[in-house]
Amino acid sequence: MRAHLERLRRESGGSPLYERVAGTEDLDELADVLTEPGQPLWARELAALRLGLAGDRRAFESLVLFLNHRDPERCASAAYALARLRDPRTARAAAALATNELRVAYALHPVRLLVELRAPESVPALITTLRRRLTPHDPYRRVALACVEGLGALADGRAGPVLNEALAHPALAEAAVHALARIPRQR
């Protein structure tokens, strides 16, 4: 969390707005930053992050947008806050982002969030995302590896077939072996 705040402080260039948004305990003031026209991106992110960590669901939509941002650091801070927000919509949103082929370049943090949430949507979304990454010359190996590792962490038997397919991919084989070892054997 400290790293996220320091990044946002640097982005603000020492703006008094940073100090106001970082220092206020007024959740309504933070929510206003999300909706006021002309607010800088860093201020909206900081407000959403603080609201999310406070459990205020008014941050949900903004955090989901940041989870799907082109900047990996924004995605990481959004995933962190969403995991702590405990909004029941989070898993569905993360699954939709992880499985969206048009945005697969930004799927790494939604995949990791699904693993952390351990929601009913997690395993099916990771299986779908990984299966699509198993095509020849797929450029999204980091997303595929996160799926393999996540499926191992979730240890759900439904992942067995796709993890066995991943064994044929040199960049994923070792992680797939470890993931398969974590899945309980069916008797």
C-alpha positions in Angstrom: 0.0 0.0 0.0 2.8 2.4 0.8 4.3 1.9 -2.6 1.0 2.7 -4.3 0.7 5.9 -2.2 4.2 7.0 -3.0 3.6 6.5 -6.7 0.5 8.6 -6.6 2.4 11.3 -4.6 5.0 11.4 -7.3 2.3 11.6 -10.0 0.6 14.5 -8.2 3.8 16.6 -8.4 3.3 17.7 -4.8 -0.2 19.0 -5.4 -2.2 20.3 -2.4 -5.0 18.1 -3.8 -2.9 15.0 -3.0 -2.6 16.0 0.6 -6.3 16.7 0.8 -7.3 13.4 -0.7 -4.7 11.4 1.1 -5.4 13.0 4.5 -9.2 13.3 4.6 -11.3 10.9 6.6 -14.5 12.2 5.0 -15.7 9.4 2.7 -18.2 11.7 1.0 -15.3 14.0 0.1 -13.5 11.0 -1.4 -16.6 10.0 -3.3 -16.9 13.5 -4.7 -13.4 13.3 -6.1 -14.6 10.3 -8.2 -17.5 12.2 -9.7 -16.2 15.8 -10.0 -15.3 16.8 -13.5 -11.7 17.7 -14.3 -10.1 15.6 -11.5 -6.7 14.2 -12.5 -6.4 10.4 -12.9 -4.1 10.0 -9.9 -6.6 11.8 -7.7 -9.5 9.5 -8.8 -7.3 6.5 -8.3 -6.3 7.6 -4.8 -9.9 8.4 -3.8 -11.1 5.0 -5.2 -8.3 3.2 -3.4 -9.0 4.9 -0.1 -12.8 4.3 -0.4 -12.2 0.7 -1.3 -10.0 0.1 1.6 -12.6 1.7 3.8 -15.2 -0.8 2.5 -17.2 1.9 0.7 -18.8 0.4 -2.3 -19.0 3.7 -4.1 -15.5 2.9 -5.2 -16.5 -0.3 -7.0 -17.0 1.0 -10.6 -13.9 3.2 -10.5 -11.8 0.3 -9.1 -13.0 -2.0 -11.8 -12.0 0.5 -14.5 -8.6 0.8 -12.9 -8.3 -3.0 -12.8 -8.6 -2.9 -16.6 -6.2 0.0 -17.1 -3.2 -0.1 -19.4 -0.9 0.9 -16.6 0.0 -2.3 -14.6 0.6 -0.3 -11.4 -3.0 1.1 -11.5 -4.2 -2.4 -12.1 -2.3 -3.7 -9.1 -3.6 -1.0 -6.7 -7.2 -1.6 -7.9 -6.8 -5.4 -7.4 -5.5 -4.7 -3.9 -8.4 -2.5 -3.0 -11.0 -4.7 -4.7 -9.9 -7.7 -2.7 -10.4 -5.8 0.5 -13.7 -4.1 -0.5 -15.7 -7.3 -0.2 -18.2 -6.3 -2.8 -20.1 -9.3 -4.1 -19.8 -8.0 -7.7 -16.0 -8.2 -7.7 -15.6 -11.8 -8.8 -18.0 -11.4 -11.7 -16.2 -8.3 -12.8 -12.8 -9.8 -12.5 -13.9 -12.9 -14.4 -15.3 -10.8 -17.2 -12.1 -8.9 -17.5 -9.9 -12.0 -17.3 -11.9 -13.7 -20.1 -12.3 -10.7 -22.4 -10.1 -11.6 -25.4 -10.1 -7.9 -26.6 -8.4 -6.9 -23.3 -6.3 -10.0 -22.7 -3.1 -7.8 -22.5 -4.5 -6.4 -19.3 -5.8 -9.7 -17.8 -2.9 -10.4 -15.4 -4.2 -8.6 -12.4 -7.8 -9.7 -12.9 -6.5 -13.3 -13.0 -4.5 -12.8 -9.8 -7.5 -11.2 -8.1 -9.7 -14.2 -9.0 -7.2 -16.4 -7.2 -7.1 -14.2 -4.1 -10.9 -14.1 -4.0 -11.4 -17.9 -4.3 -14.9 -17.2 -5.6 -17.1 -19.6 -7.5 -16.3 -17.7 -10.7 -12.5 -18.1 -10.2 -11.8 -21.6 -11.5 -14.1 -21.5 -14.6 -12.6 -18.1 -15.6 -9.0 -19.2 -15.1 -9.7 -22.4 -17.1 -11.2 -20.4 -20.0 -8.4 -17.8 -20.0 -5.7 -20.5 -19.9 -7.3 -22.6 -22.6 -7.2 -19.6 -24.9 -3.6 -19.0 -24.1 -2.5 -22.5 -25.2 -2.6 -21.7 -28.9 0.7 -21.6 -30.8 2.7 -18.3 -30.5 0.3 -16.8 -28.0 2.1 -13.6 -26.8 0.4 -13.5 -23.4 2.6 -16.1 -21.5 2.6 -14.1 -18.3 -1.2 -14.3 -18.2 -1.0 -18.1 -19.0 1.5 -18.6 -16.2 -0.6 -16.7 -13.7 -3.6 -18.9 -14.7 -1.5 -22.1 -14.2 -0.2 -21.0 -10.9 -3.6 -19.8 -9.8 -5.3 -23.0 -10.7 -2.7 -24.8 -8.6 -3.3 -22.5 -5.7 -7.1 -23.1 -6.0 -6.5 -26.9 -6.2 -9.8 -27.7 -8.0 -10.1 -30.9 -9.9 -11.9 -29.2 -12.8 -8.5 -27.7 -13.8 -6.8 -31.1 -14.4 -7.5 -31.3 -18.1 -6.3 -27.8 -19.0 -3.3 -28.1 -16.8 -2.4 -31.4 -18.6 -2.7 -29.5 -21.9 -0.3 -26.8 -20.4 2.3 -29.5 -19.9 3.0 -29.4 -23.7 4.1 -25.8 -23.5 7.7 -25.4 -22.4 7.1 -22.0 -20.7 4.3 -23.5 -18.6 5.3 -27.1 -18.1 7.1 -26.8 -14.8 4.4 -24.6 -13.2 1.8 -27.1 -14.6 3.5 -30.0 -12.9 3.5 -28.2 -9.6 -0.2 -27.1 -10.1 -1.3 -30.7 -10.9 0.5 -31.9 -7.8 -1.6 -29.7 -5.7 -4.9 -31.0 -7.0 -6.3 -33.8 -4.9 -6.6 -37.1 -6.8 -10.1 -38.4 -7.5 -10.8 -41.9 -6.1 
